[in-house]
């Protein structure tokens, strides 16, 4: 069975999407429509902007979403039997599997980016990558930090977890992780504590927008970040999407579940190849490729 997976923030690069735009009329239409909906020329930043411009959350998230959805739209034999997306990638997966329209998906992503940016500014916080510890050890160490918010945020693959929380909490947690035997505990250059309780204001803002958006029955199940289970019911998908900003991204568990449910080929759709690497670390026998 063929599973399509869609990347999240961090896989952007200057020049992304340019080839799609130049080679495919269908992609061109989506890029032009995106400039119109967003009210600024995102394609110009994607194709020839600076790293700094592309790194702004309000640009990064729509840019990755746009690239991913355009790639799915022009991919040969795009017939997914299941889909999943890493964090932001869940929105790309929902559009590619026809649960959301492109326009609605882009509007939600733009809102999500601004709401997350505002939550970050209101409450300075950060994230860190922890390498070489078991999930249980990371969770236990996070729980041992008193008086600060620190949680496991991204279960990327066995031995690679990202934690999220207050600046002080992450600093204390990194020290404790090293003491517990972590190979590395690296603070990440991000603007806030994504996938933690500190994103509550952004979640509330996004919830209203999600509730007002039409979700349809898709062409295949989507394995959602919140519970790593397959969903087809539009109402359930909505509720899981609302919880996503404050809940951890269960990527390891999603890939394991997709594999258990029969996925043999995981096709990454979007900029970069981050997910291919993670899939191979989670399930060595799985085949991976890039969408063409």
N, C-alpha and C positions, 0 to 999 in steps of 0.2 A: 504493500500500500504506500501511496505517496503522501507525505506530509509537507506542507509549506510553512516555513518559519520566518518571522519578520523581526528585524533588529530594533533595538532601542537607542537611546541617547548615547553618544560616544562613538558611533560608527560614521559620523559625518567627515567629509574631507572636501577641500576646495576643488571644484571641477565636477562634483557629483551630479549625475543626471544629464550632463551635457551631451553625451553620446546618445542617450535615449531620445533627447529632444531633437537632435540632428537627424536621427535615423527613422523615427516613427511619428507619423502624423497623429496617431491616437495619443501618444505621450505628449506631443506638442500642445494639443488641445487642453490636456489636464494642467500642464504647466501654466499656460496662458490664463486658464480659469482660476488657478490658485492666486496669481498676481491680483486678479480682479477681486476675489473674495477677501484676501488678506489686506488689500489696500496699500500694499507696498510691493516692490519688485523683488520677490524672493528668488526668482530664477537668476537674476543678475548676481546676487550674493552667492548663490550656490555655484554658479559657473566660474565667476571671476572675482569674488570678494576676498577678504582676508580671513585668516583663521579666527581672529578676534571677533569679527562680525558674525561669522558662522557659529561661534561658541555661545552667543547670547541665546538663552533658553527660548525666547519668543521666535527666534529664527531656526535654531537647531531642530526643535520638535516638528514644526511643519515641514522643514526641509527633508528630514528622514522619512516622514510619512509620505510626502509627495513622491520622492524617489522610489520608495517601496511599492506604492500603489501603481505608479506608472509602469514599473518593471513587471508587476503581475499582469497588468492590462495588455502588455505586448508579448508576454512570455509564450513560447511555443507549447502547445498541448497543456494549457493551464487547467488541469482538472483535479483540484485537491480533494483528497478523501478525508483530510483533517487539516486544521490550521492552528497555529499558536503564535503569539508575539511576545517579545520580552519587554515588559513595561509599556512604554509608548507604542511598541510594535503591535500591541493588542488591537489598537485602533486601525492600523494598516490591515491586520488580519481580518477584522470585521468588515472592512470595505471590500477587500479581495474576495471574501466569501459571501458577499452580497447581503450582509445583515444591515449595513449602513450604506447610504449613498455617499459618493465621493465628497459632495458639497457639505453634507452634514458631518461627515468624518473630519474634514478639514476644519470646519468651524469649531467642533469640539476640541480638536487638538490645539488650535490657536488659543481657545479659552483656557484649556488645561495649562498651557505654557505660561500664560500671564498670571493665572491663579497661583501656580507653583512659585513663580518669580516673586510675587507679592508675599507669599508665606515665608519665603527665604529671607526677604528683606525685613519682615516684621520680627523674625526670630532667627538670628544668625546661628547656623548649625551646619553640620558637615557629614561626610561618610568616610569609611576607610575599608580597604580590601584586606582580608585576613587569609593568608595562604598557609596550608599545611596543618590545619586543625580539623577535627570531625565537627559535623553540624552540632552535635550535642554539646561538645566542649565550648563552642562559640556561644551557643544559647545560654549555657550555664554561666559563662564569664560575663556576658552582657547583663544577666540577671543579678550578678554580684556587685555591680556598680550602683552604689546607693545615692539617692537624691538627685540623679540626673537621668535624662531619657537616653537609653542606648538599647537598640534592638537589632536583630538579624533582619536585613532588608532584602538582599538578593541571594538566593541559593543558586549560584551560577553553575557549579559542577562540584563533585566531591572534592573537598580540600580547597575550595575557593568560594568564600562567602564575603559579602559586603555588609558591613554594619552601618547603622545610621543613628544620629542623635545630636545632642547638644555638643558644642565645641569642647567643653570641659569633659563631658561624658566620654566622647570619642578618644580624647587624650588619655584619660585614665584607662579606658578599655584597651587601647593599643598596648599600653605598658603591661597590663594583666595578661593579654593574649601572648605577648612575647614570653612572659614568665611561665605561661602554660605550655610553651613549646612551639608556638607559631613560627614558621620559617620567616614570614614577613608580616608586618602590620603597618600598612601604608595609608596615610591620609590621602584622600582623593581630591583633585582640583575641581570640586563641585560647589555650587552655591548654596546647598541646603541639604537637610535630612530627608531625602525622598523616601517613600515607603516606610514612614514612621508616624507615630501619633502627632508629631510636630507639623504634619501636612493637613491637619484637621480643617483649618480655614479654607484651604484650597479644595479639599474634598467637598465641603458644604457648598461652595460656589459652583463646582462642577456638577454636583448632584442635580441642582435645579436645571442646568442646561441638558443633562442626560435625560431627565424625566420628560422634558419638553420635546425630545427628538424621537422620530419614528424609527423603531428597530423592527426589521422583518425576519422571517425565518430564513436562515442562510442555506447555502448549497451543501454544507457539510458541518460537522461538529467543530466547535472551537474549544480548545483546552485553555482554560483561563488561569491567569497568574495566581488568583486568590486561593483556589482549591486544587489546581492541577487536574481538574476533571473535565470530561467533554460536556459541552452544553449546546443545545439547539433552541431552547425556549427563550424567545426575545426578552421576556420579563426577567428571567433569571440572569441572562447575560447583562442586562442593565444594572441589576443590583450588584453583581460581581464587579462590574466596571466602576461603580461608585465607590466600592470598598477598596479598590485597587491602590489608590494613592496613599492610604495609611497602612495597608497590609503588605507583607513581604511578597516578593516575586518568587514563586516556587518553580523556578525553571528546571532544576534537576528533576523534581518530582513530575513535572509536565512531560518532559522527554521520556522518562521512565514509563509513564502511563501510556503515552502514545506508542512507544515501542511494544509494551505489553499488549496493546490493542491492535497490533498488526502492522505498524509503520515500519517499512524496511528502508525507504529512501526519504531523507530529509533535505528539502530544497530551500536554500536561503534566498530570500527575495528582498533586496534592498542594498544599501551601500555596505561595503566591507565584507568580511568573512568571519566575524567574531563568533556567530552562532554555530557555524560548521565545526569550529574547534571545540566549542563547549559540548556539542552533541557527541562528538567522538570520545570526549573524556567521560561522558555519562554512560554511553553505550558503545563499546569498542567495535561491535560487529555491525553497527548501523552504517548504511551508505550515506554520504553527503555530497551535495553538489550546489552550484550556484544557478539561479534561474537564468535562462537565456532567452 
